[in-house]
Amino acid sequence: MKIVVVGAGNVGCTVARTLSAEGRDVVIIERDAETAARLEEEQDVSVVRGNGARPAVLEKAGVVKGGNVDVLIACTDRDETNLMACWLSKRAGVRQVLARVRDLEFTDTPDWAEDLGIDVLASPERSLSREIASLLRFNAAVHSSELFNGRAGSFAFRVEADSPICGMSLRELGVKYPGLGAIIVYVERGDDGFVPSGDWTAREGDLCFAVTLHERVPALMRLFDVEHHKRLSRVIIVGGGKLGANLAHRLSSNVPRVETTLVEKDLEKCARLAREFPDVKVINGDGMDKDLMLQLGVDKANGVVAATSNDEMNVIIAALANVQEDVKTIAVVRKDVYEDLEGKLPVDVLVNPNKTLASTFLRYIRYPNSAGMLSLIDRIGAEMLEFLLRPGNPAVGKRIMDLNLRKGILIAIIKRGGKYLVPGGAETLLEGDVISVFAMAEMMPEAMRFFKVDQA
């Protein structure tokens, strides 16, 4: 498979590096000469210098009628460049074209993608705002990712000394809470990680990744953290860019009785945001101004999100707000170096929009014919893929316990008709079920072969 990546920023480099390591033939188009020269030295990919929105440059990368390019991913920081690169590539016969777009109106409806013939228009700001909103609502969680368009998700909770689950085995948990409706799919213990068996016993400090329906999360959360489970009532967001604005709108629209304050330096942008989002309190000011933040009630907030365009500023703002146990602090960071600092900074959660976008592109390349969404849990190297059980699938009509799935491959959620359920081992799979399968990344291809899902 030959793949062309337009744009060698963090997203483009991550995608290119990952796909190259998987043995794919990758070409990067980059207009900055210095960046292109560095890529040629550091990565095992071909590099074409130039503007990826120009036909002559695309031709140098192999994007021509009758060419052998299978996929083009346009992920520069300019929407127009990405859209034009995809449009030209589709006309040249490239099978699959994917574009990053920052302007949210492009992803409000499928019309733009359909009209331009683009297979995927992806907005990291929209996806990340959903994840952050979920982390704020379920404030004991240190990780969240969506399944089934937000009806379910994976969540990570830490076992405390006074957690009801502490000292309880997985088997005992199922007996004591038969209606919990959650599956613990992975556990981090110190430097080790594993898929738990029935005799696993929860210890203080364990980080448990669980999959459940959204309406079941509060009950699950109380097993881990009784004290800090409080209704979300006051959130302060610093940074009125696309991510901050989308998050503020999402919270004010979807979370009942939450007071949302948006702090932005640019006065003109403040005026526009105030007109667009009348239910959000928009403040013109600096999130680094301690006195201003105190006036806004940062000491009484239970959620503070630093979402400016500056990573370092976001970390400092979140750290300064992390003065009380009941506040959930989230910093948006885009540089890979912060991965190594997770858990070492006085910030509850670090989120990376570039990782979110790279994961979106990778899922479409790896599993282009699957029925649904792929969620990559980067921290533990795991994947969750939704797909449809079609007629003739060997799993149809069998109980989950009779499938003899290898340890590390789990069926986490089933969508059956309009209903969603967390299955037990005795659940029988039916034709037409959409199932969400959890597996470590290296085991997902095996899971796909088992369930007869086409791969790229």
C-alpha positions, -999 to 999 in steps of 0.1 A, spaced: 0 0 0 13 34 -10 3 64 12 10 101 6 10 124 36 7 161 30 22 182 58 50 172 82 38 187 114 33 166 145 2 148 130 18 141 97 51 128 112 33 106 137 11 90 110 41 86 86 63 71 112 37 46 124 27 35 89 63 32 78 70 10 108 41 -12 97 59 -17 63 38 7 42 53 27 14 50 64 26 57 96 8 56 130 27 50 163 10 64 193 29 67 229 18 93 239 43 128 231 30 144 228 64 117 205 77 119 184 46 157 180 48 154 169 84 127 143 75 149 128 48 176 122 74 155 110 103 126 90 88 125 60 65 101 77 41 103 95 7 101 133 8 88 157 -18 93 194 -13 65 217 -22 29 228 -17 7 197 -16 -22 216 -31 -5 220 -64 -9 194 -91 28 194 -102 39 186 -66 13 159 -62 25 143 -94 61 141 -80 46 121 -51 29 97 -75 -6 112 -74 -15 109 -111 -41 91 -131 -31 55 -134 -7 59 -105 -3 35 -75 -12 58 -46 -39 41 -25 -44 68 3 -37 105 6 -38 122 40 -38 160 41 -30 173 76 -14 207 72 -26 235 94 -44 251 64 -79 239 56 -78 251 21 -45 233 13 -59 201 28 -92 203 9 -76 211 -24 -50 183 -21 -78 158 -14 -100 171 -43 -71 169 -68 -61 134 -55 -96 120 -58 -99 133 -94 -66 115 -101 -81 82 -89 -67 79 -54 -90 54 -37 -92 70 -2 -85 107 7 -86 120 43 -83 157 53 -78 176 85 -100 206 89 -99 231 118 -130 251 108 -158 232 125 -184 241 100 -168 216 76 -177 188 100 -211 200 111 -228 180 83 -215 154 58 -223 177 29 -189 191 25 -172 158 24 -197 143 0 -197 173 -24 -159 173 -25 -156 136 -28 -135 134 4 -138 102 24 -130 117 58 -130 153 71 -116 151 106 -116 178 133 -94 171 163 -110 200 182 -145 184 179 -133 150 190 -112 163 218 -139 186 232 -161 155 236 -133 137 255 -127 167 278 -164 171 285 -166 135 295 -135 138 318 -152 168 335 -185 151 340 -169 120 354 -143 138 375 -126 107 390 -116 95 356 -81 101 343 -88 88 308 -119 88 286 -126 77 250 -158 74 231 -176 44 217 -208 42 197 -210 80 192 -209 88 229 -234 62 241 -205 42 257 -168 47 264 -137 35 281 -127 52 314 -97 48 337 -100 51 375 -74 48 402 -80 25 432 -76 43 465 -71 28 499 -107 36 508 -122 26 475 -149 0 479 -133 -21 451 -99 -22 470 -92 -58 481 -120 -72 459 -113 -98 432 -129 -94 397 -150 -125 404 -162 -111 437 -170 -78 420 -193 -96 396 -211 -114 424 -215 -83 446 -225 -60 418 -243 -81 392 -260 -52 376 -230 -29 374 -227 -33 336 -190 -27 332 -160 -47 321 -125 -40 334 -104 -46 303 -69 -36 315 -50 -28 347 -18 -7 352 1 -17 383 33 2 388 53 -3 356 34 -34 346 1 -37 327 -22 -67 321 -56 -79 311 -71 -91 344 -85 -126 350 -112 -135 374 -89 -139 404 -72 -105 400 -76 -85 432 -77 -47 432 -49 -30 451 -43 6 461 -27 24 432 -40 2 404 -52 21 374 -82 3 360 -95 8 324 -132 -1 323 -157 -1 294 -193 8 301 -224 27 290 -224 64 298 -254 61 321 -236 35 342 -204 55 348 -215 73 380 -222 39 397 -188 26 384 -171 57 396 -184 53 431 -165 20 434 -133 39 430 -138 73 444 -167 80 468 -156 114 481 -149 133 448 -180 123 428 -198 156 427 -221 171 401 -203 193 376 -214 229 384 -186 254 375 -160 251 348 -134 277 337 -119 274 302 -88 294 293 -84 300 256 -112 309 231 -98 291 201 -117 265 182 -112 238 210 -121 261 239 -151 275 221 -164 241 211 -160 228 246 -177 258 262 -207 254 238 -208 216 244 -209 220 282 -234 248 282 -257 229 258 -254 194 271 -246 195 308 -275 207 330 -269 236 353 -232 240 347 -218 275 349 -192 279 321 -167 307 319 -145 313 289 -113 334 293 -97 349 262 -71 376 257 -82 389 223 -110 415 228 -124 411 192 -126 373 196 -144 378 230 -171 399 214 -177 373 187 -178 344 212 -202 363 234 -226 367 205 -223 331 194 -226 315 228 -250 336 250 -251 309 277 -214 311 282 -198 339 304 -170 353 282 -142 372 300 -115 393 283 -84 386 302 -52 365 308 -55 330 324 -21 336 339 -35 365 360 -39 350 394 -61 378 407 -84 376 377 -88 338 381 -96 342 418 -122 368 409 -137 343 385 -140 317 413 -112 293 403 -110 283 440 -146 272 438 -146 256 403 -146 219 399 -132 220 364 -104 241 349 -93 235 313 -63 253 298 -68 253 260 -46 281 246 -23 276 217 8 275 240 16 242 257 38 256 284 12 282 293 -15 256 295 5 235 319 12 265 342 -24 276 342 -37 241 351 -10 237 377 -19 270 394 -55 260 394 -47 226 410 -50 240 445 -79 219 459 -88 183 456 -122 189 441 -110 206 410 -103 186 378 -74 203 359 -69 195 322 -41 210 301 -40 208 263 -5 199 250 6 193 214 43 184 219 53 147 222 77 155 251 48 159 275 40 122 271 71 115 293 59 140 319 24 126 324 18 118 361 48 139 371 32 173 367 7 189 391 -20 186 365 -47 159 365 -49 152 328 -29 161 297 -47 158 264 -31 160 230 -53 169 199 -25 158 175 -26 123 190 -64 123 187 -62 132 150 -34 108 142 -54 80 157 -84 89 136 -64 87 104 -47 55 114 -80 37 120 -93 45 86 -62 31 70 -59 0 91 -96 -10 90 -112 8 60 -140 -18 57 -150 -21 93 -185 -10 103 -177 16 129 -153 35 149 -118 26 162 -108 41 196 -70 40 203 -61 39 240 -26 52 234 -15 50 270 -18 12 271 -13 4 235 -49 -9 231 -76 -6 205 -114 -9 205 -131 -15 172 -168 -16 163 -180 -38 136 -212 -55 123 -218 -93 125 -230 -101 90 -249 -132 79 -226 -162 79 -202 -148 104 -189 -178 125 -195 -160 157 -233 -157 151 -254 -179 173 -226 -187 197 -222 -177 234 -193 -154 241 -178 -179 265 -178 -206 237 -158 -185 213 -126 -193 231 -111 -159 224 -75 -156 233 -68 -137 266 -65 -101 257 -94 -100 232 -127 -91 248 -162 -82 235 -170 -51 255 -202 -36 242 -230 -49 219 -255 -27 200 -286 -47 193 -313 -28 174 -316 5 193 -303 -10 226 -268 -12 241 -256 -38 265 -224 -48 284 -224 -86 278 -216 -114 301 -200 -147 290 -234 -163 285 -246 -137 260 -254 -152 225 -242 -131 195 -269 -125 169 -268 -116 132 -269 -78 129 -252 -71 163 -227 -43 162 -200 -54 187 -171 -34 202 -140 -56 206 -111 -46 229 -76 -59 222 -40 -49 226 -28 -33 194 -7 -63 184 -37 -86 189 -63 -66 169 -53 -81 135 -59 -116 151 -93 -105 164 -102 -91 130 -93 -124 113 -113 -143 139 -144 -122 133 -139 -122 95 -135 -84 93 -117 -71 61 -85 -53 67 -64 -30 44 
